[in-house]
Each structure stands twice: as C-alpha cells, then as structure tokens.
Amino acid sequence: MKVGERYGIEARNHEHHHPPYVGIYFILVFLTLASILISQIVHRQKAPAYVFSISTVKALLIALFYMHLKYEGRWVLAFAIIPLIIFALVLFALMPDVVPYQKM
C-alpha cells in the first residue's frame, strides 16, 4: 500500500521543474553591475529611482525562482501579494508626512 492510498489521496505524477539557477544568477549579477553603473553615471537625484526599480526586478527574480513561488499554487502567491498591497497603502498614506512640502 502506498502512503497516499492509506489516506485516500491519489498519487499525482508531477514533473519536478528545475529552475535555471545559473541563468538567473548571471542575470542577477548583470543587474547588480547595471545598478552600480547607473548610480555612477546618472544624475544624483534620478539614480535612486533607477536603482530601486532594478532592485525590485532582482527581488522578483529571487522570489520566483530561488524561493520557488513560480511553481507554487495561487494561494501561496496571495500570501506574498497581500503584504505588498498593505505596504503600498501605508507608503502612500504616510507620504504626505514624510516628503517635504515644496511650494511651486
């Protein structure tokens, strides 16, 4: 008797996907070098926006491939997306207090 049969669970034949770890690693290295280069070349006030956007892409790649969120069910993605929505709400709610007021 198989383990799953004992509890009435059918055995599923899932293919185990192996993420392209080496390819993702080289993409992460390239993005890191690009963010360093951008921080040196681009104007000082615009560089953080570019570097943070590159960092967001890097974090997304790490979450999807190294943390295997790409291969998880939809409910696991909800656990990752709900805190991001709460973070965005708090960020925009507190932005008037954090960003200095500028007269035009």
C-alpha positions in Angstrom: 0.0 0.0 0.0 1.3 3.4 -1.0 1.4 6.2 1.5 -1.2 8.3 -0.3 -3.6 5.4 -0.7 -3.8 4.9 3.0 -5.4 8.4 3.5 -7.4 8.3 0.2 -5.0 10.7 -1.5 -4.3 10.0 -5.1 -0.7 10.0 -6.2 0.0 12.6 -8.8 2.6 12.4 -11.4 4.0 15.9 -11.3 7.1 16.8 -13.2 9.6 18.5 -10.9 10.8 21.7 -12.6 14.3 22.7 -12.0 14.7 26.4 -12.2 17.5 27.8 -14.3 19.6 28.7 -11.3 22.8 29.5 -13.2 21.0 31.7 -15.7 19.2 33.6 -13.0 22.4 34.0 -11.2 24.1 35.6 -14.2 21.0 37.9 -14.7 21.3 39.0 -11.1 25.0 39.7 -11.5 24.3 41.7 -14.6 21.5 43.7 -12.9 23.8 44.3 -9.9 26.5 45.7 -12.2 24.0 47.7 -14.1 22.7 49.3 -10.9 26.3 50.2 -9.8 27.0 51.7 -13.3 23.7 53.6 -13.2 24.5 55.0 -9.8 27.8 56.3 -11.1 26.6 57.7 -14.4 23.0 59.0 -13.9 22.3 62.3 -12.1 22.3 62.0 -8.4 18.6 62.8 -7.9 17.4 60.3 -10.6 19.7 57.4 -9.8 17.8 56.1 -6.8 14.6 55.6 -8.8 16.5 53.5 -11.4 18.4 51.5 -8.8 15.3 50.8 -6.8 13.4 49.6 -9.9 16.3 47.3 -10.8 16.3 46.0 -7.2 12.6 45.3 -7.5 13.2 43.2 -10.6 16.0 41.4 -8.7 13.8 40.7 -5.7 11.1 39.4 -8.0 13.5 37.0 -9.7 14.8 35.7 -6.4 11.2 35.2 -5.1 10.0 33.5 -8.2 12.9 31.1 -8.9 15.0 30.7 -5.7 12.0 30.7 -3.4 10.0 28.6 -5.9 7.0 30.9 -5.9 6.7 30.5 -9.6 5.8 26.8 -9.1 3.5 27.2 -6.1 -0.2 27.4 -6.0 -2.2 30.6 -6.3 -2.9 30.8 -2.5 0.8 31.0 -1.8 1.1 33.9 -4.1 -1.7 35.6 -2.2 0.4 35.4 0.9 3.1 37.3 -1.0 0.9 39.8 -2.7 -1.3 40.9 0.3 1.7 42.3 2.3 2.8 44.2 -0.8 -0.6 45.8 -1.1 -0.6 46.7 2.6 2.9 48.2 2.2 1.8 50.3 -0.7 -1.2 51.6 1.2 0.9 52.5 4.2 3.5 54.1 2.0 1.1 56.4 0.2 -0.8 57.2 3.4 2.4 58.3 5.1 3.9 60.0 2.1 2.5 63.5 2.9 4.2 63.3 6.3 7.5 62.1 5.1 8.0 64.0 1.8 8.9 67.6 2.5 6.4 70.2 1.3 7.6 72.3 -1.6 5.9 75.5 -2.9 5.7 75.8 -6.6 
